[in-house]
Protein backbone atom coordinates (compact mmCIF):
# COMPACT_ATOMS: atom_id res chain seq x y z
CA UNK A 1 0.00 0.00 0.00
CA UNK A 2 1.17 3.53 -0.72
CA UNK A 3 -0.29 6.80 0.56
CA UNK A 4 -0.48 8.90 -2.60
CA UNK A 5 -2.70 11.92 -2.09
CA UNK A 6 -4.82 14.10 0.11
CA UNK A 7 -7.81 16.02 -1.23
CA UNK A 8 -9.10 19.38 -0.11
CA UNK A 9 -12.72 20.27 -0.83
CA UNK A 10 -13.18 23.96 -1.55
CA UNK A 11 -15.93 26.38 -2.53
CA UNK A 12 -13.43 28.30 -4.74
CA UNK A 13 -11.11 25.91 -6.56
CA UNK A 14 -9.54 28.56 -8.81
CA UNK A 15 -8.50 30.66 -5.82
CA UNK A 16 -7.12 27.66 -3.91
CA UNK A 17 -5.26 26.22 -6.92
CA UNK A 18 -3.74 29.65 -7.64
CA UNK A 19 -2.60 29.98 -4.03
CA UNK A 20 -0.85 26.60 -4.02
CA UNK A 21 0.78 27.33 -7.37
CA UNK A 22 2.06 30.63 -6.01
CA UNK A 23 3.48 29.26 -2.76
CA UNK A 24 5.02 26.09 -4.23
CA UNK A 25 6.00 27.19 -7.73
CA UNK A 26 4.45 23.94 -9.00
CA UNK A 27 1.58 24.12 -11.51
CA UNK A 28 -1.79 22.63 -10.61
CA UNK A 29 -3.12 20.40 -13.37
CA UNK A 30 -6.85 21.04 -13.75
CA UNK A 31 -8.56 17.92 -15.11
CA UNK A 32 -12.02 19.49 -15.00
CA UNK A 33 -13.37 22.80 -13.73
CA UNK A 34 -14.05 20.98 -10.46
CA UNK A 35 -10.89 18.92 -9.91
CA UNK A 36 -7.15 19.52 -10.04
CA UNK A 37 -3.88 18.14 -8.67
CA UNK A 38 -0.56 19.57 -7.54
CA UNK A 39 1.94 16.73 -7.91
CA UNK A 40 5.29 16.33 -6.17
CA UNK A 41 7.54 13.29 -6.19
CA UNK A 42 6.30 12.30 -2.73
CA UNK A 43 2.55 12.97 -2.81
CA UNK A 44 -0.28 14.70 -4.62
CA UNK A 45 -2.41 17.50 -3.23
CA UNK A 46 -5.79 17.08 -4.91
CA UNK A 47 -8.39 19.84 -4.92
CA UNK A 48 -12.06 19.34 -5.59
CA UNK A 49 -14.90 21.81 -5.75
CA UNK A 50 -17.94 21.36 -3.57
CA UNK A 51 -19.76 20.10 -6.68
CA UNK A 52 -17.64 16.91 -6.54
CA UNK A 53 -19.29 16.01 -3.24
CA UNK A 54 -22.43 15.03 -5.14
CA UNK A 55 -20.52 11.93 -6.21
CA UNK A 56 -20.03 10.86 -2.57
CA UNK A 57 -23.06 12.29 -0.80
CA UNK A 58 -23.43 16.00 -0.06
CA UNK A 59 -22.67 15.84 3.68
CA UNK A 60 -19.49 13.74 3.48
CA UNK A 61 -17.19 16.81 3.69
CA UNK A 62 -17.56 20.54 4.32
CA UNK A 63 -15.12 23.03 2.79
CA UNK A 64 -13.03 25.33 4.97
CA UNK A 65 -13.84 23.47 8.20
CA UNK A 66 -10.60 21.55 8.81
CA UNK A 67 -9.10 22.18 12.22
CA UNK A 68 -6.93 19.08 12.65
CA UNK A 69 -4.68 18.42 9.64
CA UNK A 70 -1.54 20.29 8.58
CA UNK A 71 -0.37 20.10 4.96
CA UNK A 72 3.42 19.86 5.09
CA UNK A 73 5.93 20.71 2.39
CA UNK A 74 9.66 20.12 2.83
CA UNK A 75 11.58 23.04 1.32
CA UNK A 76 15.28 23.68 0.79
CA UNK A 77 15.44 26.86 2.92
CA UNK A 78 12.39 27.77 5.00
CA UNK A 79 13.78 31.21 5.88
CA UNK A 80 14.21 32.06 2.19
CA UNK A 81 10.69 30.80 1.49
CA UNK A 82 9.36 33.03 4.27
CA UNK A 83 11.08 36.08 2.77
CA UNK A 84 9.71 35.18 -0.69
CA UNK A 85 6.14 34.65 0.57
CA UNK A 86 5.80 37.17 3.39
CA UNK A 87 3.49 39.42 1.33
CA UNK A 88 1.37 36.45 0.21
CA UNK A 89 0.95 34.79 3.61
CA UNK A 90 1.31 37.81 5.91
CA UNK A 91 -2.38 37.99 6.81
CA UNK A 92 -2.56 34.24 7.47
CA UNK A 93 0.76 33.76 9.25
CA UNK A 94 0.58 31.56 12.33
CA UNK A 95 4.29 31.16 13.12
CA UNK A 96 7.39 32.71 11.57
CA UNK A 97 10.27 30.30 10.89
CA UNK A 98 11.00 28.58 14.19
CA UNK A 99 13.28 25.70 15.10
CA UNK A 100 11.18 22.85 16.46
CA UNK A 101 12.36 20.36 19.11
CA UNK A 102 12.36 17.49 16.54
CA UNK A 103 14.97 19.20 14.35
CA UNK A 104 12.94 20.97 11.67
CA UNK A 105 12.77 24.70 11.04
CA UNK A 106 9.09 25.40 10.46
CA UNK A 107 6.91 28.15 8.95
CA UNK A 108 3.18 27.79 9.67
CA UNK A 109 0.38 29.66 7.88
CA UNK A 110 -3.14 29.15 6.55
CA UNK A 111 -4.32 28.76 2.97
CA UNK A 112 -7.33 30.81 1.73
CA UNK A 113 -9.74 28.16 3.08
CA UNK A 114 -8.12 28.18 6.52
CA UNK A 115 -6.22 24.90 6.18
CA UNK A 116 -2.90 24.89 8.05
CA UNK A 117 0.21 24.73 5.85
CA UNK A 118 3.70 24.02 7.14
CA UNK A 119 6.85 24.71 5.13
CA UNK A 120 9.79 23.09 6.86
CA UNK A 121 13.48 22.41 6.44
CA UNK A 122 15.23 19.64 8.38
CA UNK A 123 18.19 21.27 10.17
CA UNK A 124 19.39 18.87 12.86
CA UNK A 125 21.69 16.04 11.80
CA UNK A 126 19.04 13.50 12.79
CA UNK A 127 16.23 15.23 10.86
CA UNK A 128 18.43 15.66 7.77
CA UNK A 129 19.38 11.99 7.87
CA UNK A 130 15.74 10.88 8.32
CA UNK A 131 14.47 12.86 5.34
CA UNK A 132 17.46 12.02 3.14
CA UNK A 133 16.82 8.33 3.77
CA UNK A 134 13.13 8.70 2.89
CA UNK A 135 14.03 10.59 -0.27
CA UNK A 136 16.54 7.94 -1.37
CA UNK A 137 13.93 5.22 -0.82
CA UNK A 138 11.40 7.15 -2.89
CA UNK A 139 13.85 7.79 -5.69
CA UNK A 140 15.07 4.17 -5.68
CA UNK A 141 11.53 3.14 -6.53
CA UNK A 142 11.14 5.74 -9.29
CA UNK A 143 10.26 4.42 -12.72
CA UNK A 144 10.19 7.76 -14.54
CA UNK A 145 12.66 10.45 -15.47
CA UNK A 146 10.15 13.19 -14.68
CA UNK A 147 10.06 13.10 -10.90
CA UNK A 148 10.99 16.27 -9.06
CA UNK A 149 13.22 16.34 -6.06
CA UNK A 150 11.21 18.30 -3.47
CA UNK A 151 14.32 19.65 -1.77
CA UNK A 152 15.67 21.35 -4.88
CA UNK A 153 13.29 23.03 -7.33
CA UNK A 154 13.21 21.98 -10.95
CA UNK A 155 15.53 18.98 -10.75
CA UNK A 156 15.04 15.77 -12.63
CA UNK A 157 15.85 12.26 -11.46
CA UNK A 158 17.81 10.12 -12.24
CA UNK A 159 21.04 11.86 -13.14
CA UNK A 160 24.42 12.72 -11.74
CA UNK A 161 24.33 12.78 -7.96
CA UNK A 162 25.29 15.97 -6.19
CA UNK A 163 24.32 14.68 -2.73
CA UNK A 164 24.10 18.31 -1.60
CA UNK A 165 22.00 17.42 1.40
CA UNK A 166 22.40 13.66 1.42
CA UNK A 167 19.34 13.02 -0.72
CA UNK A 168 21.25 11.84 -3.79
CA UNK A 169 19.28 14.01 -6.21
CA UNK A 170 20.62 15.48 -9.41
CA UNK A 171 20.98 19.23 -9.23
C-alpha positions, -999 to 999 in steps of 0.1 A, spaced: 0 0 0 12 35 -7 -3 68 6 -5 89 -26 -27 119 -21 -48 141 1 -78 160 -12 -91 194 -1 -127 203 -8 -132 240 -16 -159 264 -25 -134 283 -47 -111 259 -66 -95 286 -88 -85 307 -58 -71 277 -39 -53 262 -69 -37 296 -76 -26 300 -40 -8 266 -40 8 273 -74 21 306 -60 35 293 -28 50 261 -42 60 272 -77 44 239 -90 16 241 -115 -18 226 -106 -31 204 -134 -68 210 -137 -86 179 -151 -120 195 -150 -134 228 -137 -141 210 -105 -109 189 -99 -71 195 -100 -39 181 -87 -6 196 -75 19 167 -79 53 163 -62 75 133 -62 63 123 -27 26 130 -28 -3 147 -46 -24 175 -32 -58 171 -49 -84 198 -49 -121 193 -56 -149 218 -58 -179 214 -36 -198 201 -67 -176 169 -65 -193 160 -32 -224 150 -51 -205 119 -62 -200 109 -26 -231 123 -8 -234 160 -1 -227 158 37 -195 137 35 -172 168 37 -176 205 43 -151 230 28 -130 253 50 -138 235 82 -106 216 88 -91 222 122 -69 191 127 -47 184 96 -15 203 86 -4 201 50 34 199 51 59 207 24 97 201 28 116 230 13 153 237 8 154 269 29 124 278 50 138 312 59 142 321 22 107 308 15 94 330 43 111 361 28 97 352 -7 61 347 6 58 372 34 35 394 13 14 365 2 9 348 36 13 378 59 -24 380 68 -26 342 75 8 338 92 6 316 123 43 312 131 74 327 116 103 303 109 110 286 142 133 257 151 112 229 165 124 204 191 124 175 165 150 192 143 129 210 117 128 247 110 91 254 105 69 281 89 32 278 97 4 297 79 -31 292 65 -43 288 30 -73 308 17 -97 282 31 -81 282 65 -62 249 62 -29 249 81 2 247 58 37 240 71 68 247 51 98 231 69 135 224 64 152 196 84 182 213 102 194 189 129 217 160 118 190 135 128 162 152 109 184 157 78 194 120 79 157 109 83 145 129 53 175 120 31 168 83 38 131 87 29 140 106 -3 165 79 -14 139 52 -8 114 71 -29 139 78 -57 151 42 -57 115 31 -65 111 57 -93 103 44 -127 102 78 -145 127 105 -155 102 132 -147 101 131 -109 110 163 -91 132 163 -61 112 183 -35 143 196 -18 157 214 -49 133 230 -73 132 220 -110 155 190 -107 150 158 -126 159 123 -115 178 101 -122 210 119 -131 244 127 -117 243 128 -80 253 160 -62 243 147 -27 241 183 -16 220 174 14 224 137 14 193 130 -7 213 118 -38 193 140 -62 206 155 -94 210 192 -92 
